[in-house]
Amino acid sequence: MASSSRELHFLLIPLMSQSHIIPLTDFAKLLALHGVNVSIITTPLNAQKYKSIITHARKTNLKIQLIPLHFPSQEVGLPQGCENLDTLSSPELFKDFFLASGMMQEPLEKLIQDLEPKPSCIISTSPLTWTQQVANKFKIPRYVFDTISCFTLYCSHILNQTKIQETLVLDSDSFLVPNVPHKIEFTKAQLPFDSRKQSSQDMESILDQIKKSQYLARGTLINTFEELEPWYVDAYKKVVNKVFCIGPVSLCNKEMDEMVDRGNKASIDEHCDYLNWLDSIKPKSVIYACFGSLCHISYLQMKEIGLGLESSNVPFIWIIRGLNFTPQVEKWLRDENFEERVKGRGIIIRGWAPQVMILSHPSIGGFLTHCGWNSTLEGISCGVPMITFPMFAEQFYNEKFIVNVLKVGVRVGVEVSINSWNEEKNGVLVNMDQVKKAIDQLMDKGLEGEERRKTANELAHMSKKAIQEEGSSYLNIKLLIEDVMQVLKNKV
């Protein structure tokens, strides 16, 4: 198979968002290890940002390239240079961003006509539904790359079928997800894109297109591994065509410089200060707090998080990035002399940080997370128990999975999904006492805490085994390649 696979050319197209680009780029490395040629379609600014990942991969003779296409941000009224979801200042701009993404179809088709070798298939993340039309035009298979779990996909499918959530009246009304083996309970206020949102009709339309497009794809690739959620993998395999669990893709990054390269131009030297500090702290004792690239946390909530971390008396690294790194937050840190108060015990990193590298450090004992799937899976892969702080989208699903199914997490106590990026509306979801209590519970040395840590270690071992040669995810990537070859063979 190896000689045949060298003739294959996989075209990977992520939604322009860090949470899609990074896992699909990681997957490109795993594909290239099987001898496949891989091209990743992106935009000029994203190509610049992520080119170090590809440069590193090519040093090891992997056949991966980035191909930039113009992103029509200004044509749809977005600011110049807005080529990534992470740069949007308001959720109201999501619709325009998706419109601009769809306008890349024609330039992509022109590119494919001239591309050599010709693409054997298209793999695109689920929101880019128009890539199905491109695949049809060139008579090549399209596979969807899902950046969420089988647990979330299947539970969402059940709710879409039963419509049980539509019977709820009050935000506090709760229900159990039917026909699943675990007790999974939601309130109306925790559901993504619920009816309280101003933009719900637009989002529902986009979600409906995504669901329809998923059924048209030849297969679905999911950044998970079969041993992590076996019941939900089997259940979801009955819903859509061919399911390939190919993760955790982040485990393709084994060297320290690879972990630093993931969407960041900094060198390893620029991270030495806190890495040296981590080296000086005893194992499994530090809380790592990070809330992703899209969560917009109010100034008042940021204060409560900081005060909770401080009052816990546990060593911590707190990442403040993106829209949360505001002048108001910086003024509070300065006026309260916060960093001086926690000196030697707490470190604040402003901006990007190499999450996988930090989570992999032996001193990390807990992860305070927004429960995005990439972060969730990275926590699982590194064997780190989690404090769950979900905010929107499918993050409440991931919280249920971490706490109720895997039993490697503790809830901080968020009850309501964030429905606006307006700070005053968001207010405070949890107070400092809740943050402290969750940290105390997670870091507890008693029987319950030890059981969580033991389970987390077992899952980390399973995750690494899955992507190693002859592991379940490794074999699924081979099956994917064979499936593409079978389609090409049938065309001849």
TIGUMI-424781 format. One line per field, with one value per residue (C-alpha): residue in three letters; x, y, z. Coordinates in Angstrom, 2 decimals. Each point is the difference from the previous one (the first is absolute). Layout:
<vextors>
code = (ALA, ...) $
x = (X, ...) $
y = (Y, ...) $
z = (Z, ...) $
</vextors>
This chain:
<vextors>
code = (MET, ALA, SER, SER, SER, ARG, GLU, LEU, HIS, PHE, LEU, LEU, ILE, PRO, LEU, MET, SER, GLN, SER, HIS, ILE, ILE, PRO, LEU, THR, ASP, PHE, ALA, LYS, LEU, LEU, ALA, LEU, HIS, GLY, VAL, ASN, VAL, SER, ILE, ILE, THR, THR, PRO, LEU, ASN, ALA, GLN, LYS, TYR, LYS, SER, ILE, ILE, THR, HIS, ALA, ARG, LYS, THR, ASN, LEU, LYS, ILE, GLN, LEU, ILE, PRO, LEU, HIS, PHE, PRO, SER, GLN, GLU, VAL, GLY, LEU, PRO, GLN, GLY, CYS, GLU, ASN, LEU, ASP, THR, LEU, SER, SER, PRO, GLU, LEU, PHE, LYS, ASP, PHE, PHE, LEU, ALA, SER, GLY, MET, MET, GLN, GLU, PRO, LEU, GLU, LYS, LEU, ILE, GLN, ASP, LEU, GLU, PRO, LYS, PRO, SER, CYS, ILE, ILE, SER, THR, SER, PRO, LEU, THR, TRP, THR, GLN, GLN, VAL, ALA, ASN, LYS, PHE, LYS, ILE, PRO, ARG, TYR, VAL, PHE, ASP, THR, ILE, SER, CYS, PHE, THR, LEU, TYR, CYS, SER, HIS, ILE, LEU, ASN, GLN, THR, LYS, ILE, GLN, GLU, THR, LEU, VAL, LEU, ASP, SER, ASP, SER, PHE, LEU, VAL, PRO, ASN, VAL, PRO, HIS, LYS, ILE, GLU, PHE, THR, LYS, ALA, GLN, LEU, PRO, PHE, ASP, SER, ARG, LYS, GLN, SER, SER, GLN, ASP, MET, GLU, SER, ILE, LEU, ASP, GLN, ILE, LYS, LYS, SER, GLN, TYR, LEU, ALA, ARG, GLY, THR, LEU, ILE, ASN, THR, PHE, GLU, GLU, LEU, GLU, PRO, TRP, TYR, VAL, ASP, ALA, TYR, LYS, LYS, VAL, VAL, ASN, LYS, VAL, PHE, CYS, ILE, GLY, PRO, VAL, SER, LEU, CYS, ASN, LYS, GLU, MET, ASP, GLU, MET, VAL, ASP, ARG, GLY, ASN, LYS, ALA, SER, ILE, ASP, GLU, HIS, CYS, ASP, TYR, LEU, ASN, TRP, LEU, ASP, SER, ILE, LYS, PRO, LYS, SER, VAL, ILE, TYR, ALA, CYS, PHE, GLY, SER, LEU, CYS, HIS, ILE, SER, TYR, LEU, GLN, MET, LYS, GLU, ILE, GLY, LEU, GLY, LEU, GLU, SER, SER, ASN, VAL, PRO, PHE, ILE, TRP, ILE, ILE, ARG, GLY, LEU, ASN, PHE, THR, PRO, GLN, VAL, GLU, LYS, TRP, LEU, ARG, ASP, GLU, ASN, PHE, GLU, GLU, ARG, VAL, LYS, GLY, ARG, GLY, ILE, ILE, ILE, ARG, GLY, TRP, ALA, PRO, GLN, VAL, MET, ILE, LEU, SER, HIS, PRO, SER, ILE, GLY, GLY, PHE, LEU, THR, HIS, CYS, GLY, TRP, ASN, SER, THR, LEU, GLU, GLY, ILE, SER, CYS, GLY, VAL, PRO, MET, ILE, THR, PHE, PRO, MET, PHE, ALA, GLU, GLN, PHE, TYR, ASN, GLU, LYS, PHE, ILE, VAL, ASN, VAL, LEU, LYS, VAL, GLY, VAL, ARG, VAL, GLY, VAL, GLU, VAL, SER, ILE, ASN, SER, TRP, ASN, GLU, GLU, LYS, ASN, GLY, VAL, LEU, VAL, ASN, MET, ASP, GLN, VAL, LYS, LYS, ALA, ILE, ASP, GLN, LEU, MET, ASP, LYS, GLY, LEU, GLU, GLY, GLU, GLU, ARG, ARG, LYS, THR, ALA, ASN, GLU, LEU, ALA, HIS, MET, SER, LYS, LYS, ALA, ILE, GLN, GLU, GLU, GLY, SER, SER, TYR, LEU, ASN, ILE, LYS, LEU, LEU, ILE, GLU, ASP, VAL, MET, GLN, VAL, LEU, LYS, ASN, LYS, VAL) $
x = (0.00, 2.87, 1.05, -3.59, -0.63, 2.86, -2.10, -2.88, -0.60, -2.31, -1.44, -0.74, -2.25, -0.57, -2.40, 2.22, 0.08, 2.77, -2.24, -0.31, 3.36, 2.19, -1.64, -0.26, 3.66, 0.93, -2.03, 1.90, 3.20, -1.53, -1.17, 3.40, 1.65, -1.88, 1.68, -2.90, 0.48, -1.99, -1.00, -1.72, -2.16, 0.07, 0.24, 3.10, 0.02, -0.71, 2.68, 2.48, -1.09, 0.18, 2.87, 2.47, -2.01, 0.40, 3.67, 0.68, -1.96, 1.89, 3.32, -1.00, -0.80, -3.77, -1.74, -2.18, -0.61, -2.14, -1.83, -1.38, -3.17, -1.40, -2.59, -2.67, -0.41, -0.51, -2.37, -2.51, 0.60, 2.51, 3.06, 3.14, 2.19, -2.90, 0.87, -0.57, -3.03, 2.27, 0.27, -3.75, -1.11, -3.65, -2.04, -2.22, 2.90, -0.10, -2.52, 2.20, 3.04, -1.78, -1.16, 3.60, 1.12, -2.56, 1.36, 3.26, -1.69, 0.65, 3.70, 0.46, -1.50, 2.38, 2.91, -0.97, -0.10, 3.70, 1.13, 2.52, -0.30, -3.78, -1.80, -1.15, -2.51, -1.11, -0.05, -1.69, -1.20, -3.75, -1.09, 1.41, -2.99, 0.73, 3.05, -2.44, -0.90, 3.70, 0.54, -3.00, 1.27, 3.39, -1.49, 2.14, -1.18, -0.50, 0.43, -1.14, 2.50, -1.92, 1.60, -2.43, -0.45, -2.21, -1.73, -1.04, -0.86, -2.21, -1.73, -0.67, -1.44, -2.32, -1.23, -0.51, -2.13, -2.04, -0.34, -0.30, 1.67, -2.84, -2.37, 2.04, -1.40, 2.30, 3.80, 0.26, -2.17, 2.06, -0.23, 1.91, 1.42, -1.93, 1.40, 3.59, 1.75, 1.00, -2.08, 0.41, -2.12, -0.23, -1.97, -1.45, 2.56, 2.92, -0.97, 1.96, -1.67, -3.22, -3.02, 1.12, 2.70, -0.60, 2.00, -1.63, -1.76, 3.25, 1.84, -2.79, 0.13, 3.77, -0.35, -2.71, 2.26, 2.84, -2.22, -1.24, 3.51, 1.25, -2.33, 1.26, 3.68, 1.62, 1.22, 0.57, 3.34, -0.19, 2.78, -0.52, 1.02, -2.24, 1.08, -0.96, -3.71, -0.73, -3.79, -0.42, 2.36, -2.06, -3.26, 1.16, 1.21, -3.69, -0.87, 2.40, 2.12, 3.38, 1.37, 3.78, 1.29, 3.49, 1.08, 1.26, 1.74, 1.95, 2.14, 1.80, 2.04, 2.64, 2.90, -0.01, 0.53, -2.99, -2.21, 1.20, -0.47, -3.78, -1.17, 2.68, 3.15, 1.78, 3.03, 0.38, 2.33, -2.88, -1.79, 2.97, -1.00, -3.19, 1.34, 2.89, -2.53, -2.04, 3.17, 0.38, -3.53, -0.87, -1.88, -3.77, -0.37, -0.60, -3.34, 0.13, -2.84, -0.78, -3.28, 0.73, 0.07, -3.71, -1.40, -0.75, 0.06, -1.25, 2.36, -1.99, 0.30, 3.73, 0.40, -1.87, 2.17, 3.18, -1.14, -1.06, 3.40, 1.70, -2.12, 0.51, 3.65, 0.78, 2.79, -1.50, 0.68, -2.77, -0.20, -1.74, -0.41, -2.06, -3.07, 0.55, 3.30, -1.66, 1.34, -2.54, 1.36, 3.59, -0.84, -1.53, 3.07, 2.23, -2.12, -0.48, 3.69, -1.31, 3.16, 2.10, -2.49, 0.29, 3.70, 1.74, -3.33, -1.89, 0.98, -2.09, 0.77, -1.45, -0.87, 0.78, 1.61, 1.08, -2.88, 1.01, 3.53, -1.23, -2.62, 2.69, 2.19, 0.19, -0.84, -3.47, -2.66, -3.20, -1.45, -2.59, -1.54, -2.85, -0.59, 0.64, 0.52, 3.62, 0.89, -2.03, 1.80, 3.40, -0.75, -1.01, 3.11, 2.26, -1.73, -1.12, -3.26, -2.19, -2.10, -2.79, -1.01, -2.17, -1.32, -1.66, -0.38, 0.53, 2.07, -2.77, -0.09, 3.74, -0.46, -2.52, 2.43, 2.95, -1.95, -2.79, 1.47, 3.78, -0.11, 3.23, -1.41, -1.68, -2.61, 0.75, -3.76, -0.90, -3.75, -0.66, 1.48, 1.50, -2.32, 1.81, 3.49, -1.34, 1.89, -2.83, -2.42, 2.45, 0.76, 1.18, -0.75, 1.87, 1.56, 3.44, -1.24, -1.31, 3.34, 1.89, -2.35, 0.41, 3.79, -0.02, -2.22, 2.10, 3.34, -1.31, 2.28, -2.90, -1.47, -2.18, 2.89, 2.34, -2.60, -0.31, 3.77, 0.26, -2.72, 1.62, 3.34, -1.66, -1.74, 3.28, 1.67, -2.90, 0.15, 3.71, -0.49, -2.82, 2.25, 3.01, 0.61, -2.80, -2.02, -3.70, 0.44, 3.10, -1.94, -2.97, 2.28, 1.17, -3.64, -0.74, 2.87, -1.18, -3.53, 1.25, 2.05, -3.09, -2.00, 2.79, 0.26, -3.74, 0.25, 2.58) $
y = (0.00, 2.38, 0.43, 0.66, 2.50, 2.20, 0.72, 1.32, 3.70, 0.98, 3.52, 1.22, 3.04, 1.27, 2.72, 3.02, -0.34, -1.16, -2.77, -1.42, 0.88, -1.48, -3.46, -0.32, 0.99, -2.58, -2.57, 0.99, -1.13, -3.35, -0.47, 0.94, -2.61, -2.55, 1.33, 2.17, 3.42, 2.60, 3.56, 2.25, 2.80, 3.15, 3.79, 2.24, 1.13, -3.50, -1.44, 2.43, -0.87, -3.78, -0.38, -0.93, -3.21, -0.98, 1.02, -2.31, -2.86, 0.35, -0.23, -3.58, -0.60, 0.12, 1.12, 2.83, 3.45, 3.03, 1.61, 3.49, 1.25, 3.53, 0.34, 2.56, 1.65, 3.55, -1.16, -1.07, 2.96, -1.55, 2.05, -0.34, -2.81, -1.84, -3.48, -2.03, -0.50, 0.79, 3.62, 0.71, 2.68, -1.11, -3.18, 2.01, -0.18, -3.83, 0.05, 2.32, -2.14, -3.15, 1.93, 0.99, -3.63, -1.13, 2.52, -1.95, -2.76, 1.43, 0.84, -3.48, -1.62, 2.00, -1.09, -3.69, 0.12, 0.93, -2.02, -2.82, -2.72, 0.18, -0.28, -3.50, 1.25, 3.00, 0.00, 3.08, 0.96, -0.26, 3.69, 0.19, -1.66, 1.48, -2.28, -2.83, 1.81, 0.33, -3.72, -0.85, 2.21, -1.73, -3.44, -0.61, -1.15, 2.50, -0.87, 2.17, 0.68, 0.53, 1.99, -1.33, -3.38, -2.97, 0.56, 3.53, -1.03, -2.86, 1.90, 2.88, -2.50, -1.41, 3.49, 0.87, -3.12, 0.16, 3.83, -0.54, 3.36, 1.80, -0.92, 2.08, 3.35, 1.46, 0.30, -2.12, -2.81, -3.18, -3.28, -3.24, -0.99, -3.19, -3.27, 0.41, -2.13, 2.90, 2.49, 3.15, 2.90, 3.48, 3.13, 2.18, 2.70, -2.34, -0.96, 1.52, 2.49, -0.01, 2.16, 2.85, 1.03, 2.85, -1.80, -3.39, -0.11, 0.62, -2.57, -2.55, 0.41, -0.57, -3.03, -1.44, 0.31, -1.67, -2.96, -0.48, 0.24, -2.59, -2.63, 0.73, -0.54, -3.36, -0.18, 1.86, 0.34, 0.72, 1.26, -2.63, -3.62, -3.02, -1.09, 3.40, -0.17, -3.47, 0.02, 3.41, -0.88, -3.11, 1.92, 2.81, -2.49, -0.86, 3.65, 1.07, -1.62, -1.51, 1.37, 0.14, 0.88, 1.34, 1.84, 1.38, 1.82, 2.29, -3.01, 0.30, 2.74, -1.91, 2.47, 3.16, 2.30, -1.61, 0.84, 3.61, 0.28, -0.58, 3.38, 2.02, 1.69, 0.00, -2.18, -2.38, 2.53, 2.44, -2.51, -0.83, 2.13, -1.85, -3.37, 0.42, 0.99, -3.14, -2.07, 1.32, -0.97, -3.46, -2.41, 0.18, 3.20, 2.85, 1.16, 1.07, 2.45, 0.77, 0.80, -0.41, 2.51, 0.82, 0.35, 3.58, 0.26, 3.13, 2.15, -0.82, -3.73, 0.31, 1.57, -2.88, -2.56, 1.79, 0.35, -3.66, -1.11, 2.19, -1.14, -3.69, 0.20, -2.43, 0.84, 1.11, 1.17, 2.25, 0.76, 3.29, 0.38, 1.39, 2.03, -0.66, 1.87, 3.42, 3.31, -0.36, -3.42, 1.24, 3.06, -2.24, -2.26, 3.06, 1.94, -3.06, -0.90, -3.49, -1.48, 1.18, -1.55, -3.42, 0.24, -3.36, -1.85, 1.37, 1.05, 1.93, -0.45, 2.72, -1.33, -3.37, -2.85, -3.50, -1.84, -3.59, 0.63, 1.48, -2.72, -2.62, 1.36, -2.30, 2.90, 0.55, -1.58, 1.62, 1.87, 2.77, -0.06, 1.42, -3.57, 0.62, -3.43, 0.62, 1.06, -2.85, -2.58, 1.57, -0.20, -3.66, -0.81, 1.54, -1.82, 3.22, 0.09, 3.01, 2.73, 0.69, 3.60, -0.27, 3.16, -0.60, -2.25, -3.70, 0.70, -1.11, -3.35, -0.34, 0.81, -2.87, -2.30, 0.96, -0.15, -2.55, -2.41, 0.02, 1.11, 2.00, 3.43, 2.30, 2.61, 3.59, 0.61, 1.89, -0.31, 2.35, 0.19, 3.36, 1.57, 3.23, 1.44, 3.04, 0.03, 1.50, -2.70, -2.79, 1.22, -2.68, -3.67, -1.30, 1.80, -0.33, -2.38, -2.42, 0.14, -0.67, -2.82, -1.72, 0.26, -1.42, -2.87, -0.82, 0.13, -1.94, -2.87, -2.17, -3.11, 1.88, 2.18, -2.98, -1.89, 2.97, 0.19, -3.77, 0.09, 3.03, -1.84, -3.08, 2.10, 1.74, -3.39, -1.17, 3.19, -0.42, -3.65, 0.93, 2.04, -2.29, -2.57, -2.57, 2.10, 0.61, 3.53, -0.98, -2.86, 2.30, 2.38, -2.99, -0.94, 3.57, -0.09, -3.39, 1.41, 2.89, -2.43, -2.17, 2.99, 0.87, -3.64, -0.11, 3.15, -1.57) $
z = (0.00, 0.74, -3.65, -1.08, 2.76, -1.27, -3.09, 2.13, 0.57, 2.87, 0.00, 3.55, 0.49, 3.55, 1.05, 0.67, 3.77, 2.30, 1.35, -3.54, -1.59, 2.75, 0.21, -3.78, -0.36, 2.65, -1.94, -3.17, 1.73, 0.93, -3.60, -1.41, 2.24, -2.13, -3.14, -1.24, -1.65, 1.95, -0.92, 2.53, -1.39, 2.11, -0.37, -0.23, 3.64, 1.31, -2.28, 1.51, 3.54, -0.42, -2.46, 2.77, 0.59, -3.65, -0.08, 2.93, -1.60, -3.28, 1.83, 0.76, -3.71, 0.41, -3.20, 1.31, -1.46, 0.83, -2.92, 0.73, -1.66, 0.24, 2.77, -1.05, 3.41, -1.28, -2.74, 2.68, 2.30, 2.40, 1.02, -2.10, 1.28, 1.62, -1.25, 3.16, 2.26, 2.95, -1.24, -0.04, 2.45, 0.16, -0.55, -2.33, -2.50, -0.15, -2.85, -2.09, 0.73, -1.23, -3.09, -0.75, 0.49, -2.58, -2.51, -0.03, -2.02, -3.47, 0.64, 1.45, -3.10, -2.21, 2.18, -0.19, -3.81, -0.04, 3.02, -0.47, 0.99, -0.24, 3.36, 0.89, 2.56, 2.04, 3.79, 1.42, 3.46, 0.38, -0.37, -3.56, -1.62, -3.46, -0.32, -0.81, -3.23, -0.84, 0.62, -2.19, -2.82, -0.08, 0.71, 3.07, 3.45, 2.83, 3.65, 2.87, 2.79, 3.24, 2.80, 2.63, 1.67, -0.92, 3.35, -1.04, -3.56, 1.16, 2.83, -2.41, -2.47, 2.69, 0.94, -3.65, -0.39, 3.21, 0.26, 3.76, 0.66, -1.79, 2.81, 2.49, 1.12, 2.63, -0.27, 3.14, -1.42, -0.32, -1.92, -0.40, -3.39, -0.88, -1.32, 1.22, 2.66, 2.27, 1.97, -2.11, 1.23, -1.54, 0.77, -2.72, 0.86, -0.71, -3.54, -2.88, -2.33, 1.98, -0.77, 2.24, -2.44, -2.41, -2.67, 0.56, -3.39, -1.89, 2.10, -0.33, -3.77, 0.00, 2.29, -2.22, -3.05, 1.91, 0.96, -3.57, -1.40, 2.51, -1.47, -3.54, 0.90, -0.70, 3.58, 3.26, 1.75, 3.72, 2.23, 2.67, 0.56, 0.20, 3.47, 1.48, -0.82, -1.41, 0.48, -1.66, -2.86, -0.78, 0.32, -2.30, -2.60, -0.51, -0.71, -2.79, -2.70, 0.93, 3.29, 0.48, 3.50, -0.69, 3.17, 2.20, -2.85, 2.38, 0.96, -3.35, 1.72, 1.93, 0.07, 2.10, -2.99, -1.77, 3.00, -0.06, -3.78, 0.08, -1.33, 1.77, -1.24, 3.35, 0.64, 2.91, 1.67, 0.43, 2.24, 2.21, 3.00, 0.87, -1.17, 2.44, 2.67, -0.73, 0.34, 3.54, 1.09, 1.31, -2.32, -0.51, 2.06, -2.51, -1.43, -3.65, -0.81, -3.63, -1.77, -3.70, -2.82, -0.47, 3.54, 0.98, 3.78, 1.75, 2.05, 3.13, -0.67, -0.67, 3.44, 1.66, -1.81, 1.08, 3.62, 0.07, -1.29, 2.60, 2.95, -0.84, 1.09, -2.83, -2.51, -3.34, -3.55, -1.33, -3.71, -0.91, -3.73, -2.86, 0.89, 3.71, 0.04, 0.41, 1.38, 2.82, 1.03, -0.27, 2.14, 2.68, 0.05, 0.34, 2.53, 2.21, -0.26, -0.82, -1.49, 2.93, 2.43, -1.65, -0.87, 0.19, 0.01, -2.98, -3.53, -2.54, -3.70, -2.24, -3.44, -1.56, 1.92, -1.14, 1.64, -0.79, 1.20, 3.29, 0.56, -0.65, 2.79, 3.06, 2.37, -1.49, 2.20, -1.26, -2.98, 0.44, -3.48, -2.08, -1.28, -3.68, -1.58, -1.03, 3.54, 1.51, -2.14, 0.73, 3.73, -0.40, -2.08, 2.65, 2.86, 1.74, 2.02, -0.84, 1.58, -2.48, -0.80, -3.17, -1.65, -3.37, -3.07, 0.82, 3.13, 2.40, -1.85, 0.58, 3.68, 0.33, -1.80, 2.25, 3.28, -0.53, -2.55, 0.47, 3.65, -0.26, 0.79, 2.50, -0.89, 0.95, -0.03, -3.20, -0.56, -2.93, -3.49, -0.99, -2.56, -0.74, -0.23, 1.84, 3.31, 2.03, -1.16, 0.72, 3.51, 2.42, -0.70, 3.06, 2.95, 1.57, 2.69, -2.63, -1.83, 3.24, 1.00, -3.39, 0.21, 3.54, -1.12, -3.08, 1.84, 3.00, 1.03, 1.20, -1.62, -2.51, -1.20, -0.28, -2.06, -2.39, -0.43, -0.54, -2.69, -1.66, -0.19, -1.49, -2.68, -0.86, -0.48, -2.21, -2.09, -0.76, -0.88, -2.43, -2.33, 0.19, -2.74, -0.01, 2.47, -0.76, -1.40, -1.98, -1.61, -0.70, -1.92, -2.05, -0.61, -1.13, -2.49, -1.28, -0.36, -2.15, -2.11, -0.46, -1.32, -2.45, -1.11, -0.71, -2.13, -2.31) $
</vextors>
